[in-house]
Amino acid sequence: MPRATTGKVHHKRREKILKDVKGFYGARKNLHRTAKDARRKKLQNSYEGRRLKKRDFRALWILRINAAARLCGISYSKLIGGLKKADILIDRKMLAELAIKDLNAFKAIVDKVTKKAA
C-alpha cells in the first residue's frame, strides 16, 4: 500500500513547519524539505542560545561588579573572597544591580568586607 502524502495529518504537519519558518530567507520559507532542516537548525540554535544567555549575563554582572569595586578601591576577586569570609550571601546579579543603581549601598558592602578582612 503506498504512503499517503495528501491527507489531513500530513497537511497540518507541513503547515505547522512552514508557519515556524515564516520570515526566513529564500527557499527556507517555501519548500517543505528545506524548511524542515531550517526549523531543526532554528530549534537547535534557540536551545543553545538560552544557555549562552546565562553565561553572557554572568560575565556582564562580573564586569559591572569589578568596575564598581575598583571605584571603591578593591579588586573583584578580593571582594568576592571577602564576601564569602564575611558570610554575606548576595549573588552577583544583585551585586551588579547595587553597583549600578545604588553605589552607596555597594560601598557599604565593600566596607563590611574590608573590615572583616582586616
Contact map, one row per residue, 1 for C-alpha under 8 A:
1110000000000000000000000000000000000000000000000000000000000000000000000000000000000000000000000000000000000000000000
1111000000000000000000000000000000000000000000000000000000000000000000000000000000000000000000000000000000000000000000
1111100000000000000000000000000000000000000000000000000000000000000000000000000000000000000000000000000000000000000000
0111111000000000000000000000000000000000000000000000000000000000000000000000000000000000000000000000000000000000000000
0011111001100000000000000000000000000000000000000000000000000000000000000000000000000000000000000000000000000000000000
0001111101100000000000000000000000000000000000000000000000000000000000000000000000000000000000000000000000000000000000
0001111111100000000000000000000000000000000000000000000000000000000000000000000000000000000000000000000000000000000000
0000011111110000000000000000000000000000000000000000000000000000000000000000000000000000000000000000000000000000000000
0000001111111000000000000000000000000000000000000000000000000000000000000000000000000000000000000000000000000000000000
0000111111111100000000000000000000000000000000000000000000000000000000000000000000000000000000000000000000000000000000
0000111111111110000000000000000000000000000000000000000000000000000000000000000000000000000000000000000000000000000000
0000000111111111000000000000000000000000000000000000000000000000000000000000000000000000000000000000000000000000000000
0000000011111111100000000000000000000000000000000000000000000000000000000000000000000000000000000000000000000000000000
0000000001111111110000000000000100000000000000000000000000000000000000000000000000000000000000000000000000000000000000
0000000000111111111000000000000000000000000000000000000000000000000000000000000000000000000000000000000000000000000000
0000000000011111111100000000000000000000000000000000000000000000000000000000000000000000000000000000000000000000000000
0000000000001111111110000000000100110010000000000000000000000000000000000000000000000000000000000000000000000000000000
0000000000000111111111000000110100100000000000000000000000000000000000000000000000000000000000000000000000000000000000
0000000000000011111111000000000000000000000000000000000000000000000000000000000000000000000000000000000000000000000000
0000000000000001111111000000000000000010000000000000000000000000000000000000000000000000000000000000000000000000000000
0000000000000000111111110001100000100110000000000000000000000000000000000000000000000000000000000000000000000000000000
0000000000000000011111110000100000000000000000000000000000000000000000000000000000000000000000000000000000000000000000
0000000000000000000011111000100000000000000000000000000000000000000000000000000000000000000000000000000000000000000000
0000000000000000000011111101100000000000000000000000000000000000000000000000000000000000000000000000000000000000000000
0000000000000000000000111111100000000000000000000000000000000000000000000000000000000000000000000000000000000000000000
0000000000000000000000011111110000000000000000000000000000000000000000000000000000000000000000000000000000000000000000
0000000000000000000000001111111001100000000000000000000000000000000000000000000000000000000000000000000000000000000000
0000000000000000000010011111111101100100000000000000000000000000000000000000000000000000000000000000000000000000000000
0000000000000000010011111111111101100000000000000000000000000000000000000000000000000000000000000000000000000000000000
0000000000000000010000000111111101100000000000000000000000000000000000000000000000000000000000000000000000000000000000
0000000000000000000000000011111111100000000000000000000000000000000000000000000000000000000000000000000000000000000000
0000000000000100110000000001111111110000000000000000000000000000000000000000000000000000000000000000000000000000000000
0000000000000000000000000000001111111000000000000000000000000000000000000000000000000000000000000000000000000000000000
0000000000000000000000000011111111111100000000000000000000000000000000000000000000000000000000000000000000000000000000
0000000000000000110010000011111111111110000000000000000000000000000000000000000000000000000000000000000000000000000000
0000000000000000100000000000000111111111000000000000000000000000000000000000000000000000000000000000000000000000000000
0000000000000000000000000000000011111111100000000000000000000000000000000000000000000000000000000000000000000000000000
0000000000000000000010000001000001111111110000000000000000000000000000000000000000000000000000000000000000000000000000
0000000000000000100110000000000000111111111000000000000000000000000000000000000000000000000000000000000000000000000000
0000000000000000000000000000000000011111111100000000000000000000000000000000000000000000000000000000000000000000000000
0000000000000000000000000000000000001111111110000000000000000000000000000000000000000000000000000000000000000000000000
0000000000000000000000000000000000000111111111000000000000000000000000000000000000000000000000000000000000000000000000
0000000000000000000000000000000000000011111111100000000000000000000000000000000000000000000000000000000000000000000000
0000000000000000000000000000000000000001111111110000000000000000000000000000000000000000000000000000000000000000000000
0000000000000000000000000000000000000000111111111000000000000000000000000000000000000000000000000000000000000000000000
0000000000000000000000000000000000000000011111111100000000000000000000000000000000000000000000000000000000000000000000
0000000000000000000000000000000000000000001111111110000000000000000000000000000000000000000000000000000000000000000000
0000000000000000000000000000000000000000000111111111000000000000000000000000000000000000000000000000000000000000000000
0000000000000000000000000000000000000000000011111111100000000000000000000000000000000000000000000000000000000000000000
0000000000000000000000000000000000000000000001111111110000000000000000000000000000000000000000000000000000000000000000
0000000000000000000000000000000000000000000000111111111000000000000000000000000000000000000000000000000000000000000000
0000000000000000000000000000000000000000000000011111111100000000000000000000000000000000000000000000000000000000000000
0000000000000000000000000000000000000000000000001111111110000000000000000000000000000000000000000000000000000000000000
0000000000000000000000000000000000000000000000000111111111000000000000000000000000000000000000000000000000000000000000
0000000000000000000000000000000000000000000000000011111111100000000000000000000000000000000000000000000000000000000000
0000000000000000000000000000000000000000000000000001111111110000000000000000000000000000000000000000000000000000000000
0000000000000000000000000000000000000000000000000000111111111000000000000000000000000000000000000000000000000000000000
0000000000000000000000000000000000000000000000000000011111111100000000000000000000000000000110000000000000000000000000
0000000000000000000000000000000000000000000000000000001111111110000000000000000000000000000000000000000000000000000000
0000000000000000000000000000000000000000000000000000000111111111000000000000000000000000000000000000000000000000000000
0000000000000000000000000000000000000000000000000000000011111111100000000000000000000000000110110000000000000000000000
0000000000000000000000000000000000000000000000000000000001111111110000000001000000000000000100010000000000000000000000
0000000000000000000000000000000000000000000000000000000000111111111000000000000000000000000000000000000000000000000000
0000000000000000000000000000000000000000000000000000000000011111111100000000000000000000000000010011000000000000000000
0000000000000000000000000000000000000000000000000000000000001111111110000001000000000000000100110010000000000000000000
0000000000000000000000000000000000000000000000000000000000000111111111000011000000000000000000000000000000000000000000
0000000000000000000000000000000000000000000000000000000000000011111111100000000000000000000000000000000000000000000000
0000000000000000000000000000000000000000000000000000000000000001111111110000000000000000000000000010001000000000000000
0000000000000000000000000000000000000000000000000000000000000000111111111111001000000000000000000000000000000100000000
0000000000000000000000000000000000000000000000000000000000000000011111111111000000000000000000000000000000000000000000
0000000000000000000000000000000000000000000000000000000000000000001111111100000000000000000000000000000000000000000000
0000000000000000000000000000000000000000000000000000000000000000000111111100000000000000000000000000000000100100000000
0000000000000000000000000000000000000000000000000000000000000000000011111110000000000000000000000000000000000000000000
0000000000000000000000000000000000000000000000000000000000000000000011111111011000000000000000000000000000000100000000
0000000000000000000000000000000000000000000000000000000000000000010011001111111000000000000000000000000000000000000000
0000000000000000000000000000000000000000000000000000000000000100110011000111111100000000000000000000000000000000000000
0000000000000000000000000000000000000000000000000000000000000000000000000011111110000000000000000000000000000000000000
0000000000000000000000000000000000000000000000000000000000000000000000000111111111000000000000000000000000000000000000
0000000000000000000000000000000000000000000000000000000000000000000010000111111111100000000000000000000000000100100000
0000000000000000000000000000000000000000000000000000000000000000000000000001111111110000000000000000000000000000000000
0000000000000000000000000000000000000000000000000000000000000000000000000000111111111000000000000000000000000000000000
0000000000000000000000000000000000000000000000000000000000000000000000000000011111111100000000000000000000000000110110
0000000000000000000000000000000000000000000000000000000000000000000000000000001111111111100000000000000000000000100000
0000000000000000000000000000000000000000000000000000000000000000000000000000000111111111100000000000000000000000000000
0000000000000000000000000000000000000000000000000000000000000000000000000000000011111111000000000000000000000000000110
0000000000000000000000000000000000000000000000000000000000000000000000000000000001111111000000000000000000000001100110
0000000000000000000000000000000000000000000000000000000000000000000000000000000000111111100000000000000000000000000000
0000000000000000000000000000000000000000000000000000000000000000000000000000000000111111110000000000000000000000000000
0000000000000000000000000000000000000000000000000000000000000000000000000000000000110011111000000000000000000000000000
0000000000000000000000000000000000000000000000000000000000000000000000000000000000000001111101100000000000000000000000
0000000000000000000000000000000000000000000000000000000000000000000000000000000000000000111111100000000000000000000000
0000000000000000000000000000000000000000000000000000000001001100100000000000000000000000011111110000000000000000000000
0000000000000000000000000000000000000000000000000000000001001000000000000000000000000000001111111000000000000000000000
0000000000000000000000000000000000000000000000000000000000000000000000000000000000000000011111111100000000000000000000
0000000000000000000000000000000000000000000000000000000000001000100000000000000000000000011111111110000001000000000000
0000000000000000000000000000000000000000000000000000000000001101100000000000000000000000000111111111000000000000000000
0000000000000000000000000000000000000000000000000000000000000000000000000000000000000000000011111111110000000000000000
0000000000000000000000000000000000000000000000000000000000000000000000000000000000000000000001111111111011000000000000
0000000000000000000000000000000000000000000000000000000000000001100100000000000000000000000000111111111001000000000000
0000000000000000000000000000000000000000000000000000000000000001000000000000000000000000000000011111111000000000000000
0000000000000000000000000000000000000000000000000000000000000000000000000000000000000000000000001111111000000000000000
0000000000000000000000000000000000000000000000000000000000000000000000000000000000000000000000001111111111000000000000
0000000000000000000000000000000000000000000000000000000000000000000100000000000000000000000000000111111111100000000000
0000000000000000000000000000000000000000000000000000000000000000000000000000000000000000000000000000011111110000000000
0000000000000000000000000000000000000000000000000000000000000000000000000000000000000000000000000100011111111000000000
0000000000000000000000000000000000000000000000000000000000000000000000000000000000000000000000100110011111111100000000
0000000000000000000000000000000000000000000000000000000000000000000000010000000000000000000000000000001111111110000000
0000000000000000000000000000000000000000000000000000000000000000000000000000000000000000000000000000000111111111000000
0000000000000000000000000000000000000000000000000000000000000000000000000000000000000000000000000000000011111111100000
0000000000000000000000000000000000000000000000000000000000000000000010010100001000000000000000000000000001111111110000
0000000000000000000000000000000000000000000000000000000000000000000000000000000000000000000000000000000000111111111000
0000000000000000000000000000000000000000000000000000000000000000000000000000000000000100000000000000000000011111111100
0000000000000000000000000000000000000000000000000000000000000000000000000000001001100100000000000000000000001111111110
0000000000000000000000000000000000000000000000000000000000000000000000000000000001000000000000000000000000000111111111
0000000000000000000000000000000000000000000000000000000000000000000000000000000000000000000000000000000000000011111111
0000000000000000000000000000000000000000000000000000000000000000000000000000000001001100000000000000000000000001111111
0000000000000000000000000000000000000000000000000000000000000000000000000000000001001100000000000000000000000000111111
0000000000000000000000000000000000000000000000000000000000000000000000000000000000000000000000000000000000000000011111
